[in-house]
Amino acid sequence: MTSERDRRRRFESIAEEVFEPLQRYLRRRIHPGQAEDVLSEVLMTVWRRVDDAPDGPALPWCYGIARHTLANQRRGHRRHLRLIEKLEAEPSPREEPDPAELGPDLELSAALERLSDDDQEVLRLWAWEQLEPREIAPVLGVSVNAATLRLSRARTRLGESLAGQVRGHAGHKDIEGTQETR
């Protein structure tokens, strides 16, 4: 096993030998701005695998590392593009459905979506995970009293959100700013 000092010297020797040729190799294959990032990745790999470096010239070995690094980068770029295409094809997640056409579960989901992220989280912890305020408190990083208060306020806002949904679609008519039942 080699000492850390020997590994460092070996790496510095290899890096000095291969830096410029690898830079040219990469710039001929990808955009110059990307070449610097890929070169950094190649050198990181060389550092991690310096004990595997051949005793003779290291440039061919480093070209192999660069080739694999480029292939990984290209695969990642293709996956990124496919993900973007997939996301662009998806409908907007914040499109609000017409509550008149929703069933009870969907009405609740729509009402929940209108709440803040904090309110949604405390309600989900309480309803879906069936946690008590004393269990919710460490999840949110607050006191038990604060968790109880947040849960109470979130439940009130959810009720108001549901009531607002129902008011607009359940035979109620707004007359001059007041709510009147037909």
C-alpha atoms as one frame of an Amber mdcrd trajectory, in Angstrom:
protein
   0.000   0.000   0.000   1.322   3.429  -0.907   1.453   6.387   1.431  -0.768
   9.416   0.977   2.288  11.448  -0.003   3.182   8.907  -2.743  -0.412   8.928
  -4.022  -0.388  12.701  -4.163   2.932  12.794  -6.053   1.694  10.147  -8.477
  -1.506  12.096  -9.103   0.344  15.385  -9.621   2.691  13.675 -12.078  -0.239
  12.198 -14.028  -2.202  15.463 -13.954   0.785  17.385 -15.309   1.205  14.825
 -18.105  -2.453  14.645 -19.160  -4.023  18.041 -18.395  -3.495  19.767 -21.753
  -4.043  16.695 -23.987  -7.260  15.863 -22.113  -8.414  19.456 -22.420  -7.935
  19.321 -26.219  -9.576  15.889 -26.393 -12.665  17.139 -24.561 -12.921  20.476
 -26.404 -13.034  18.618 -29.721 -15.956  16.554 -28.496 -18.122  18.953 -26.494
 -18.720  22.661 -25.974 -15.633  24.323 -24.444 -17.650  25.525 -21.454 -18.676
  21.964 -20.671 -15.171  20.638 -21.307 -13.880  22.275 -18.121 -16.529  20.560
 -16.003 -15.896  17.177 -17.607 -12.140  17.623 -17.189 -12.717  18.234 -13.480
 -14.724  15.011 -13.245 -11.997  13.105 -15.109  -9.318  14.408 -12.765 -11.454
  13.508  -9.748 -11.729   9.971 -11.102  -7.978   9.857 -11.700  -7.430  10.962
  -8.095  -9.775   8.276  -6.749  -8.191   5.590  -8.951  -4.565   6.757  -8.921
  -3.512   3.378  -7.498  -4.936   1.730 -10.655  -2.901   3.946 -13.004  -0.512
   2.089 -15.294   3.214   2.309 -14.616   3.933   3.688 -18.088   2.279   6.643
 -19.823  -1.042   7.450 -18.180  -2.559   9.409 -21.080  -4.277   6.444 -22.807
  -5.714   5.340 -19.467  -6.979   8.897 -18.861  -8.489   9.026 -22.363 -10.486
   5.941 -21.390 -11.688   7.660 -18.231 -12.585  10.778 -20.247 -14.462   8.683
 -22.802 -16.534   7.011 -20.067 -17.145  10.342 -18.353 -18.374  11.843 -21.644
 -20.654   8.860 -22.229 -22.122   9.270 -18.732 -22.615  12.981 -19.312 -24.370
  12.364 -22.640 -26.661   9.749 -21.086 -27.487  12.153 -18.295 -28.185  14.915
 -20.813 -30.527  12.616 -22.801 -32.356  11.624 -19.604 -32.661  15.291 -18.726
 -34.175  16.103 -22.138 -36.621  13.184 -21.899 -37.690  14.365 -18.462 -38.267
  17.890 -19.755 -40.372  16.523 -22.638 -42.369  14.393 -20.218 -42.950  17.308
 -17.854 -43.985  19.601 -20.710 -46.573  17.019 -21.784 -48.077  16.832 -18.285
 -50.945  19.166 -17.389 -50.185  21.951 -14.965 -50.391  20.572 -11.413 -52.104
  23.709 -10.098 -55.086  23.624 -12.477 -58.095  23.802 -10.202 -60.926  21.454
 -11.137 -64.564  22.562 -11.093 -65.849  21.564  -7.638 -69.360  20.982  -9.048
 -67.956  18.038 -11.017 -65.925  16.606  -8.155 -66.809  13.741  -5.858 -66.384
  14.108  -2.080 -62.740  12.917  -2.090 -61.837  15.210  -4.935 -63.636  18.130
  -3.293 -61.516  17.569  -0.188 -58.358  17.319  -2.315 -59.206  20.559  -4.110
 -59.891  22.324  -0.804 -56.613  21.011   0.629 -54.685  22.222  -2.433 -55.928
  25.770  -1.826 -54.247  25.822   1.600 -50.650  26.849   2.245 -47.943  24.196
   2.117 -47.546  24.445   5.915 -51.255  23.871   6.502 -51.279  20.948   4.056
 -48.319  19.328   5.797 -49.729  19.555   9.324 -53.095  18.208   8.138 -51.487
  15.343   6.247 -49.367  14.416   9.259 -52.496  14.403  11.409 -54.931  12.709
   8.986 -52.785  10.478   6.790 -50.010   9.548   9.195 -52.407   9.672  12.181
 -49.967  11.584  14.348 -50.982  13.457  17.459 -49.769  17.042  18.016 -47.080
  15.738  20.411 -45.786  13.578  17.523 -46.211  16.309  14.907 -44.174  18.793
  16.947 -40.732  17.187  16.380 -41.484  16.646  12.681 -42.143  20.370  12.260
 -39.463  21.404  14.748 -41.906  23.252  16.995 -43.308  22.873  20.505 -46.327
  20.668  21.197 -48.351  23.805  21.907 -47.358  25.311  18.530 -48.194  22.061
  16.732 -51.607  21.953  18.403 -52.267  25.551  17.419 -51.104  25.020  13.814
 -53.278  21.920  13.488 -56.310  23.728  14.875 -55.845  26.689  12.532 -55.215
  24.444   9.529 -58.389  22.449  10.259 -60.355  25.701  10.493 -58.941  26.942
   7.167 -59.695  23.586   5.523 -63.267  23.822   6.754 -63.540  27.344   5.370
 -62.073  26.195   2.077 -64.601  23.368   1.858 -67.476  25.678   2.848 -66.453
  28.187   0.186 -66.472  25.408  -2.369 -69.917  24.266  -1.306 -71.359  27.797
  -1.077 -70.585  28.533  -4.673 -72.103  25.309  -5.968 -74.860  24.167  -3.617
 -77.839  26.389  -4.249 -76.608  29.459  -2.401 -76.847  32.798  -4.065 -74.745
  35.841  -3.235 -76.992  38.890  -3.010 -75.264  42.227  -2.483 -72.399  40.730
  -0.493 -74.535  38.521   1.773 -75.208  34.821   1.480 -78.873  33.854   1.100
 -80.323  30.411   0.627 -82.903  30.015  -2.137
